[in-house]
């Protein structure tokens, strides 16, 4: 394993925080304080969903590789992304094991479905939309890693989240670049459309806590608590 990818090396020292001001400029809204407070109080659940997200991200990229085999640049960029996402999946599982967090089934939240239901159904528009959606998912992950790293008491986990900022911010840029490369028209209008959709999903009340869930409902706050 490359030293840069070794979990012990990653979490043994503090890392300079990656500048994600461009992420905040790209997204249409910021994570709510109530989500952050609830997430901090329920890190085991959040880590389980984070692991699921890394696995799903790798699966999505792999599906795109098989579906669009004629696009050389897409093949190369997404092959790298698959490797990185699976490495992150393995690393999160290791961090869970260290903390005695057992693996359990956790249903997906509404976030990804809420984005994908707006995907156009004809090609190459469908591919463009999937890639733009991928960009927003990666950007939101990056924003939340930074927000969590700044407030959680688990210093080792905070260092790991800071480590992820660089790759996640690059992933969102890769997805946007690929979306434009396969589109005959500028993608700005679709990006703006999905920015509004994504922001609404983050700002709307949510009855489940997930890594990409919205503002916690009063019922959820009562169920999970946020000390």
Long-range contacts (C-beta under 8 A, 24 or more apart in sequence): 5-87, 7-91, 7-94, 7-95, 7-160, 10-91, 10-159, 10-160, 10-163, 11-156, 11-157, 11-159, 11-160, 11-163, 13-159, 14-159, 14-162, 15-159, 15-162, 15-163, 17-146, 17-149, 17-162, 17-165, 18-146, 18-162, 18-165, 18-166, 18-169, 20-142, 20-143, 20-146, 20-165, 20-169, 22-169, 23-139, 23-142, 23-143, 23-146, 23-169, 23-172, 24-143, 26-139, 26-172, 26-195, 27-136, 27-139, 27-140, 27-143, 27-195, 27-198, 27-199, 28-195, 28-196, 28-198, 28-199, 29-199, 29-202, 29-203, 30-143, 31-143, 31-144, 31-147, 31-202, 32-202, 32-203, 32-214, 32-215, 32-216, 34-215, 34-216, 34-221, 34-226, 35-209, 35-213, 35-214, 35-215, 35-216, 36-147, 36-148, 36-151, 37-226, 38-209, 38-216, 38-220, 38-221, 38-224, 38-226, 39-144, 39-148, 39-209, 40-148, 40-151, 40-152, 40-153, 40-226, 41-224, 41-225, 41-226, 41-227, 42-209, 42-224, 43-152, 43-154, 43-157, 44-96, 44-99, 44-101, 45-106, 45-209, 45-224, 46-148, 46-209, 46-210, 46-211, 47-92, 47-95, 47-96, 47-99, 47-101, 47-157, 48-96, 48-101, 48-103, 48-104, 48-106, 49-106, 49-109, 49-210, 49-211, 50-92, 50-211, 51-89, 51-92, 51-93, 51-96, 51-103, 52-106, 52-108, 53-141, 53-211, 53-212, 54-85, 54-86, 54-88, 54-89, 54-92, 55-85, 55-86, 55-89, 56-108, 56-112, 57-81, 57-85, 57-134, 57-137, 57-138, 58-82, 58-85, 58-86, 58-89, 60-130, 60-134, 61-85, 61-134, 64-127, 64-130, 64-131, 67-127, 68-127, 68-182, 71-181, 71-182, 73-178, 73-181, 74-178, 74-181, 74-182, 77-174, 77-177, 77-178, 78-178, 81-171, 81-174, 84-167, 84-171, 88-164, 88-167, 91-160, 95-156, 95-157, 95-160, 108-210, 109-206, 109-208, 109-210, 109-212, 109-213, 110-201, 110-206, 110-208, 110-213, 111-137, 111-201, 111-210, 111-212, 111-213, 111-214, 112-137, 112-212, 114-197, 114-201, 115-194, 115-197, 115-198, 115-201, 118-193, 118-194, 118-197, 124-182, 124-183, 124-184, 127-182, 128-179, 128-182, 128-183, 128-187, 128-190, 129-190, 129-194, 131-175, 131-176, 131-178, 131-179, 131-182, 132-175, 132-176, 132-179, 132-187, 132-190, 132-191, 132-194, 133-194, 134-171, 134-172, 134-175, 135-172, 135-173, 135-175, 135-176, 135-179, 135-191, 136-172, 136-194, 136-195, 136-198, 137-212, 138-168, 138-169, 138-171, 138-172, 138-175, 139-168, 139-169, 139-172, 140-198, 140-202, 140-212, 141-168, 141-211, 141-212, 142-168, 142-169, 142-172, 144-211, 144-212
